[in-house]
Amino acid sequence: MTDKKQHGGARPGAGRKPKTQEEKLTITTNGAQTPLEFLLSVMNDKKIEDRLRLDAAKTAAQYCHLKKGDGGLKDEKQAASKKASSGKFGPSSPPVRLVRP
């Protein structure tokens, strides 16, 4: 009553199939670029696939444009007080100092 069937172990053709080798994209940059300049150059490069360009645009947008809620109420009040304190209501110049030798 011995079975000659295989039990366990590796079988030919089993397991996850390997992915096809895709061409890897390399982006060259000079060392003097800021991260924002790099993201903008990736965003404007027509050779790079659209998905990567879109991700670069999303990331760069937060550094170029403020969100609506980022300003905050305190910042608005401070800007308004700075504007009001200039001109006629601004601080006057200090008195002239007379120095006698």
C-alpha positions in Angstrom: 0.0 0.0 0.0 2.7 2.4 -0.8 1.8 5.2 -3.0 4.3 6.5 -5.4 2.7 10.0 -5.5 4.7 13.1 -4.7 4.1 14.8 -1.5 5.3 18.3 -1.0 8.4 19.9 -2.5 8.9 22.1 -5.5 7.1 21.2 -8.7 8.1 22.4 -12.2 5.9 25.4 -13.3 4.6 26.2 -9.8 4.8 29.6 -8.2 4.5 33.2 -9.2 5.6 33.9 -12.8 8.5 36.4 -13.1 7.7 39.9 -14.3 8.9 41.0 -17.7 11.9 43.2 -17.7 10.9 46.7 -18.4 13.3 49.4 -19.5 14.3 51.4 -16.4 14.0 55.1 -16.6 16.9 57.2 -15.4 16.6 60.9 -14.8 19.9 62.8 -14.9 20.3 66.0 -12.9 23.1 68.4 -12.1 23.9 68.8 -8.4 23.0 72.5 -8.3 19.3 72.1 -8.7 16.9 72.6 -5.8 14.2 70.0 -5.3 11.6 72.3 -6.7 13.6 73.0 -9.8 14.1 69.2 -10.2 10.3 68.5 -9.9 9.6 71.3 -12.4 12.1 69.9 -14.9 10.5 66.4 -14.5 7.1 67.9 -15.0 8.0 69.6 -18.2 10.0 66.7 -19.7 8.0 65.2 -22.6 10.2 62.0 -22.6 9.0 60.9 -19.1 5.8 59.0 -18.8 2.7 60.9 -17.9 2.1 59.3 -14.5 5.5 60.4 -13.3 5.0 63.9 -14.7 1.6 64.2 -13.0 3.1 63.1 -9.6 5.9 65.7 -10.0 3.3 68.4 -10.8 1.3 67.5 -7.7 4.3 67.6 -5.5 5.7 70.9 -6.9 2.3 72.6 -6.7 2.3 72.6 -2.9 5.6 74.6 -2.9 4.4 77.1 -5.5 0.8 77.8 -4.4 -0.7 78.1 -0.9 -3.8 76.1 0.0 -6.8 78.1 0.9 -6.6 77.2 4.6 -2.9 77.6 4.9 -2.9 81.3 5.5 -4.7 81.2 8.8 -6.6 83.9 10.7 -3.6 85.0 12.7 -1.6 85.6 9.5 -4.5 87.7 8.0 -4.7 89.8 11.2 -1.0 90.4 11.2 -1.0 91.4 7.6 -3.9 93.8 8.2 -2.3 95.4 11.2 1.0 95.9 9.3 -0.9 97.6 6.5 -2.8 99.8 9.0 0.3 100.8 10.9 2.1 102.1 7.8 1.6 105.6 6.4 -0.2 108.2 8.5 -0.5 105.9 11.6 3.0 104.6 11.4 5.7 105.3 13.9 7.2 108.7 13.7 10.9 109.3 13.2 13.0 109.7 16.3 14.0 113.2 17.4 17.1 114.7 15.9 20.1 114.3 18.1 22.3 117.3 18.5 25.8 116.5 19.4 28.1 119.4 20.5 31.8 118.9 20.3 
